[in-house]
Amino acid sequence: MSAVVVVGAGIVGSSVAYHLARRGVPVTLLERAPVPAAGVTGDSFGWVRGSGGRWPGGARHLREYVLADFRRLEAELPHVAVRRTGSLSWAGTPDEDSQPGPGQFRIGRSDISALEPNLRRPPDHAIHTPSDAGVDPTALTRALVAAAGAHGATVFYETVVTSLQVTNGRVRGVLTSTGRHAAATVVLTAGTNVPRLCAPLSASADLAIAASPATLARVAAPPGLVKTVVARPEFEVREVREGELVLVVPHVEGTAAAMAQAAQDALQRVMAAFQGSDSCRLLGHRTSRRPMPAHGPVIGYATRDRSVYVAVMHSAITLAPTVGRLVADELVTGRPASELRRCRPRIH
Ligand SMILES: Cc1cc2nc3c(=O)[nH]c(=O)nc-3n(C[C@H](O)[C@H](O)[C@H](O)COP(=O)(O)OP(=O)(O)OC[C@H]3O[C@@H](n4cnc5c(N)ncnc54)[C@H](O)[C@@H]3O)c2cc1C
């Protein structure tokens, strides 16, 4: 197959580049930052869900493959570690907590205490999803980029793609801050920047992609303080590696000081919930803008001549292993993957 340029080394671009490279496609991966996972991916909570949660639009057709694709990646890539901890969620009202979906169980106080022994006041009931897991999104992205390189992909950092290069109405590559890269197909995995890069195309996809702010805090904590993924309306917390928690902080618009206060407040709520947490200390917090397509994942050709392909979605940590595999399959074989049929961009 002819050369492919992938724009953006977040979790999506890294997965697409890896899956293409391992199938022998000449791939160039371009990233504006000096390292992979410098965008939203590096600030992600990293909860991998095979059940429960929201699966908008075409995401619901990808759900059944998620856990198997993570198992496959663990076998293929050294240093990829999936923490299969399961998750516990409870909202506090019997109605909200009483409806487990497939693969989920409604459990009582003693089972909750067995799973999370440091909870000061375990609730009467919670939803337990044993198949849920967590990953370190930065480590996973780095592993994918390294493996893409080992399969022959070329990676350029500090290379800003300024525009698509169009000649005689067809995209022939990209123009960047460091020069031109020719390609038969350009795959845009630049998250919230994809609509801007596609905008000059005359017949291109209708891309309604919001940039939705979310904040992640990192916390030094006693190892094993939190065992599972704990999801409450007021916080989500999990151990990302021994002695470090990640915590989703409810977003507040306003000053940096207001956001710092929100991160401290969220940590206080976690410390109030878990005994043995007195030594917990905020390491930092960061707000980033999640690519959030209006109707679920947008994955497919964005031009009629098939010179530009886009892959943008929310919950991409969960979806990227499956999406990378399917995108590579489409590009290599030329056959549309039926699993992606509800994810197609509308071309006008
Ligand atoms: C607080 C928080 C919690 C989250 N929790 C979860 C979760 O638990 N589970 C889950 O599945 N998802 C979660 N998400 C969402 C998930 O992180 C995103 O869906 C995912 O990281 C998006 O990956 P991406 O590769 O599309 O985008 P990005 O990671 O933003 O990657 C795009 C890359 O393109 C590069 N780029 C952009 N423009 C250019 C250009 N012109 N030239 C060159 N490079 C360019 C950027 O530098 C970036 O590296 C969370 C997000 C946040 C912020």
The ligand as an ORCA input file, in Angstrom:
! r2SCAN-3c Opt
* xyz 0 1
  C      -9.979     14.590     32.613
  C     -10.235     13.605     31.479
  C     -10.667     12.325     31.773
  C     -10.885     11.414     30.745
  N     -11.249     10.142     31.090
  C     -11.331      9.197     30.124
  C     -11.520      7.846     30.496
  O     -11.587      7.518     31.683
  N     -11.606      6.910     29.489
  C     -11.511      7.261     28.169
  O     -11.611      6.371     27.313
  N     -11.335      8.559     27.811
  C     -11.235      9.528     28.741
  N     -11.013     10.832     28.402
  C     -11.038     11.196     26.979
  C      -9.757     10.791     26.283
  O      -8.651     11.258     27.013
  C      -9.741     11.368     24.863
  O     -10.867     10.853     24.158
  C      -8.475     10.999     24.108
  O      -7.308     11.304     24.812
  C      -8.444     11.711     22.746
  O      -7.306     11.235     22.083
  P      -6.878     11.861     20.689
  O      -5.690     11.086     20.228
  O      -8.045     11.951     19.777
  O      -6.519     13.380     21.017
  P      -5.181     14.020     21.615
  O      -4.637     13.219     22.737
  O      -5.461     15.453     21.866
  O      -4.153     13.852     20.408
  C      -4.113     14.729     19.299
  C      -2.644     15.015     19.030
  O      -2.563     15.795     17.833
  C      -1.555     16.750     18.006
  N      -1.844     17.832     17.061
  C      -2.923     18.652     17.028
  N      -2.844     19.520     15.992
  C      -1.701     19.206     15.347
  C      -1.060     19.753     14.190
  N      -1.619     20.759     13.493
  N       0.127     19.232     13.789
  C       0.696     18.185     14.491
  N       0.129     17.650     15.604
  C      -1.044     18.152     16.006
  C      -1.676     17.176     19.472
  O      -0.488     17.756     19.963
  C      -2.011     15.841     20.139
  O      -0.842     15.178     20.584
  C     -10.736     11.783     29.393
  C     -10.262     13.065     29.097
  C      -9.997     13.961     30.120
  C      -9.450     15.329     29.802
*
